[in-house]
Amino acid sequence: MRIVPRYDLFFIAFYGLLIPGVGILVFGLTGQAVVLPFLPLMLAAYLLLALRKPWRYRRALNSPFPGEWREYLLSHSAYFRGLDQDGRLRFERDARLFLAGVRITGIGGQAAAWQTRLLIAAGAAIMLHGRPDWQPPLADGVTVYPGYSFDRNYRVERGNIAGQAPAGGPLLIAEESLKQGFADAGDGTNVLLHELAHFFDREMRKNGLKLRLRSGGAVAWSEIIAREWGRHDHGKSVLPAYAAQNEVEFFAVASEIFFENPWPLHAAHPELFEILQEFYQQDPRTILNGSELGAGHRQGLPRPASP
């Protein structure tokens, strides 16, 4: 993540030059100097508004990363444990930027526990680790529900929905299911990663973006996923049955396993693994090799079975 994304920086600079440029042009055409004294005020007001979020990011980065947070990540995130020192510093930086820029609350606007907020930031930092230019597509923030689930009417502990990624609105996550996803390292399931994948997928489809694979040229993202889902043998797949629902769920479920237990996914579905590797611009095996999951894999211990 960046304090100021490149496209935002372009527009900030563009409008920062446009305001005085228009004022000078008006003066040149009309000869009325009355507009000139207002130009600095207009420019200052615009920059104050445009740079408000980058300043908030900068303040967050100027604060030291709490030792309590680092210990919590070490005990709850196999991915964080597997990073080297530089990787951990960048992970911590991304987590701070996420928390400074994304609103996370409980239902009704209640405050969420710092541990919950940190796990949500950790999920974003994991998925963005190979894509420093990307921003989390969560303009409406995250709403945390107590317990393990909610139903379609958003009643707590009355259904089996652990998370939801609506097209309009915040990401919804059940707090205990969130914690469970990080506690069971290597089981291939993490509801936060699943729902975040839906948001990334939606951004790719909305913007008509393409993905360039090593095995071929650039192909539309929606076409790649639809093609891979259609030719996938779901009956023999290491992916759980829910991946057969449609190509959207297919990508989200595959993303969970990609980050939690990538070895069997790579062994069984190398083409799908390549797509995810190119999309996220990382290979989690190289990171998880530094954790107890990787150690078990290198020693030939049985891998946890995907549900």
WOQUI-V670674 format. One record per helix or strand. SS is the DSSP state (~ for helix, > for strand). FROM is the first residue (numbers start at 0). TO is the last residue. If there is no record, write none. Layout:
# WOQUI-V670674
ss/from/to
SS/FROM/TO
SS/FROM/TO
This chain:
# WOQUI-V670674
ss/from/to
~/5/29
~/32/49
~/51/61
~/66/75
~/77/81
~/84/100
>/103/105
~/106/108
>/110/110
~/113/127
>/141/144
>/149/149
>/155/155
>/160/160
>/162/164
>/170/173
~/174/182
~/190/205
>/209/211
>/217/219
~/220/230
~/233/235
~/240/243
~/246/259
~/261/267
~/269/279
~/283/287
~/291/297
